[in-house]
Amino acid sequence: MVEQLLPINIYRSNTRLMVATRAPGLEPENIRIELQGLRLSVTGALRGLGQAKKPGYVQREWSVGPYQRTVDLPSPVDSTRANASYDNGVLVLIFPLSSQPISGTMALVKVGTAKGQRIRHVGRDLRPK
């Protein structure tokens, strides 16, 4: 399968930078988030290889990965205090702004359920220490 380019929205406030993207059909453990300097990379592994060859498709325009996107962030951020959530196929990353970029890698984990929807969250304190 061809890797799909993730569409990304980037928002900025006085204290935070937020990145949002859609990546439907993945489980939290399928998503890798890496920040090296100002370069943010989000990848999502192909899920359900058998789904790609499922019989009966008449037309197939939607697939569930693999996904990939690398962008340069407009401001330095601290990845060690980042917050990430993935729900209903939307990944949201919130980074506190920093004077110098602090690189790192994040992994999402399942933390609970709410009304039948699985909520994923890397709970890190965004406030300065």
Disulfide bonds with the S-S distance in Angstrom:
none
